[in-house]
């Protein structure tokens, strides 16, 4: 009997149980009348935390009262207005309510990549703000080096199959050293029809998410699945 193999298998099993994958979600808009619907969706889909844009203290406390962890979500595209991003992050941090300040700041191709990378690095250097961040899968190593100063990252590795998602995640995971979530897309926009599960439906996405969870289950940095986003996910066909 190979006791070394058995011991390693037990260690991996215990580590997996200690790091059971989460389901989390971006929420770009939340009207007060929709608070209960969001809570119900989170309960039904086992979503434990949300990234909430334009948060209000009242809504944050309401969600937290139901056991949902809340992160303040700030979105921006290049060219980045660095001072605005930092000021907004500092405002939310001062509330003392959020798990992290979560940044979705993306390169849109509207300026030079080198300028974006410089500005991204400047924002990420604000380590006192307890930042988490979304990262694309197509950017150079410098981008991921900056992201390694964050609490965790969300990979925008959107594809319609688990194999495609895992393939897209390979590049950033070569350089990332922080905990990560793997992203799935549900947006109802034909521009993104090749990467979204809007037309494929919930059952297809659940199957592929389960495959991704299985693939990464022994990776200690794997935190779970992140879903984009609430407005379309709540309307996704079964």
C-alpha positions in Angstrom: 0.0 0.0 0.0 1.4 3.4 -1.0 0.9 5.5 2.2 2.4 8.6 0.6 -0.3 8.6 -2.1 -3.0 8.0 0.5 -1.7 10.8 2.7 -1.5 13.3 -0.2 -5.0 12.3 -1.2 -6.4 12.9 2.3 -4.6 16.3 2.5 -6.1 17.4 -0.8 -9.6 16.2 0.3 -9.3 18.1 3.6 -8.1 21.2 1.8 -11.0 21.1 -0.7 -13.5 20.8 2.2 -11.8 23.8 3.9 -12.1 25.8 0.7 -15.5 24.9 -0.6 -16.2 27.0 -3.7 -18.5 29.9 -3.5 -20.9 31.4 -6.0 -20.8 35.2 -6.2 -22.3 37.8 -8.5 -22.0 41.3 -9.9 -24.9 43.6 -9.3 -24.7 46.8 -11.4 -28.2 48.2 -10.6 -30.4 47.5 -7.6 -33.7 49.3 -7.0 -35.2 49.2 -3.5 -38.2 47.3 -4.8 -35.8 44.6 -5.9 -34.0 44.0 -2.6 -36.1 41.0 -1.7 -35.8 39.5 -5.2 -32.0 39.7 -4.9 -32.0 38.0 -1.5 -34.3 35.2 -2.9 -32.1 34.6 -5.9 -29.0 34.5 -3.7 -30.7 31.9 -1.4 -32.0 29.8 -4.3 -28.6 29.9 -6.2 -26.4 29.6 -3.1 -24.8 33.0 -3.8 -22.9 34.1 -0.7 -21.6 37.5 -1.8 -22.3 40.3 -4.3 -20.3 43.1 -5.9 -22.8 46.1 -5.6 -22.4 49.2 -7.8 -23.6 52.6 -6.5 -24.4 51.1 -3.1 -26.5 52.8 -0.5 -25.9 52.2 3.2 -29.5 51.0 3.7 -29.3 48.4 1.0 -25.9 47.1 2.1 -27.2 46.6 5.7 -30.3 44.9 4.4 -28.3 42.4 2.4 -25.9 41.8 5.2 -28.9 41.2 7.5 -29.7 38.2 5.3 -26.1 36.9 5.5 -24.9 38.2 2.1 -21.4 39.6 2.1 -21.3 42.9 0.2 -18.4 44.5 -1.8 -18.5 48.0 -3.2 -18.3 47.8 -7.0 -16.6 50.6 -9.0 -16.6 50.3 -12.8 -14.5 52.2 -15.3 -13.0 51.9 -18.7 -9.8 53.4 -20.2 -8.7 56.1 -20.3 -8.9 55.8 -16.5 -9.7 58.8 -14.4 -7.4 57.6 -11.6 -8.2 60.3 -9.1 -11.9 59.7 -9.4 -11.6 56.0 -8.9 -9.4 56.4 -5.8 -11.7 59.1 -4.3 -14.8 56.9 -4.8 -13.0 53.9 -3.3 -11.9 56.0 -0.3 -15.5 57.1 0.2 -16.8 53.6 0.3 -13.9 52.4 2.5 -14.7 55.1 5.0 -18.2 53.6 5.6 -16.7 50.5 7.2 -19.4 48.3 5.7 -17.7 46.4 2.8 -15.7 43.2 2.5 -13.5 44.8 -0.2 -13.6 47.7 -2.6 -14.1 45.8 -5.9 -12.8 47.3 -9.1 -13.9 46.6 -12.6 -11.5 48.8 -14.5 -11.0 47.6 -18.0 -8.8 48.4 -21.1 -11.2 49.5 -23.8 -8.7 50.2 -26.5 -9.5 53.9 -26.5 -5.9 54.8 -25.4 -2.5 53.2 -25.4 -2.1 50.0 -23.5 1.0 51.4 -21.8 -1.0 54.3 -20.4 -3.7 51.9 -19.1 -1.2 49.7 -17.4 0.5 52.6 -15.7 -2.9 54.0 -14.5 -4.0 50.5 -13.4 -0.9 50.1 -11.4 -1.4 53.4 -9.7 -4.9 52.4 -8.6 -3.8 49.0 -7.4 -1.0 50.6 -5.3 -3.6 52.0 -2.9 -3.3 48.9 -0.7 -4.9 50.6 2.3 -8.2 50.4 0.5 -8.6 46.6 0.7 -9.1 46.2 -3.1 -10.3 43.2 -5.1 -10.3 43.4 -8.9 -11.6 42.0 -12.1 -8.9 41.0 -14.6 -9.1 40.1 -18.3 -7.4 37.2 -19.9 -5.7 39.0 -22.8 -3.3 41.5 -21.1 0.5 41.3 -20.5 2.2 40.1 -17.4 2.5 43.6 -16.0 -1.3 43.7 -15.5 -1.3 40.6 -13.4 1.7 41.7 -11.4 -0.3 44.7 -10.4 -3.3 42.6 -9.6 -1.3 40.5 -7.2 -1.5 43.4 -4.7 -5.3 42.7 -4.4 -7.2 40.6 -1.9 -8.5 38.4 -4.7 -9.3 38.6 -8.4 -12.2 37.7 -10.7 -11.2 36.2 -14.0 -13.3 37.4 -16.9 -12.6 34.1 -18.7 -16.0 34.0 -20.4 -16.8 31.1 -22.7 -19.7 28.8 -23.3 -17.9 25.6 -22.3 -15.8 24.8 -19.2 -13.0 23.8 -21.5 -13.0 27.2 -23.1 -13.2 29.0 -19.8 -10.3 27.0 -18.3 -8.2 27.6 -21.5 -8.7 31.4 -21.2 -7.8 31.3 -17.5 -4.4 29.6 -18.2 -2.5 32.8 -19.1 -3.4 35.0 -16.1 -3.0 32.0 -13.7 0.6 31.6 -14.8 1.3 34.9 -13.0 -1.4 35.5 -10.4 -0.6 34.5 -6.9 -3.8 35.6 -5.1 -7.1 33.8 -4.6 -9.3 33.9 -7.7 -12.9 33.4 -8.9 -13.7 32.2 -12.4 -16.3 34.2 -14.4 -19.4 33.2 -16.3 -21.4 35.5 -18.5 -25.2 35.8 -18.9 -25.6 39.1 -20.7 -28.5 39.4 -23.2 -26.5 41.2 -25.9 -25.9 39.6 -29.4 -22.4 41.3 -29.3 -21.5 38.7 -26.7 -23.6 35.8 -27.9 -20.5 33.6 -28.3 -19.5 33.9 -24.7 -22.8 34.3 -22.9 -25.2 31.7 -21.6 -28.2 33.9 -22.2 -29.6 31.7 -25.0 -28.1 28.4 -23.7 -29.9 28.8 -20.3 -29.3 28.0 -16.7 -29.0 24.2 -16.9 -26.2 24.5 -19.5 -24.4 27.0 -17.3 -24.8 25.0 -14.2 -23.2 22.0 -15.9 -20.2 24.0 -17.1 -19.8 25.8 -13.7 -19.7 22.4 -12.0 -17.0 21.2 -14.4 -14.9 24.3 -13.6 -15.4 23.7 -9.9 -14.3 20.1 -10.4 -11.2 21.2 -12.4 -9.9 23.6 -9.8 -11.1 21.9 -6.6 -7.5 21.0 -5.4 -6.2 24.5 -6.2 -5.9 26.3 -2.8 -6.4 29.7 -4.5 -9.6 28.8 -6.2 -12.5 30.6 -4.4 -15.4 29.7 -6.7 -17.6 31.0 -9.5 -18.5 34.7 -10.2 -21.6 35.4 -12.4 -22.1 38.4 -14.6 -24.6 39.7 -13.8 -27.8 40.0 -11.6 -30.1 41.7 -14.1 -29.8 38.9 -16.7 -29.0 36.0 -14.4 -32.3 36.5 -12.6 -34.1 36.2 -16.1 -32.0 33.3 -17.4 -34.2 30.5 -18.7 -34.0 27.1 -17.0 
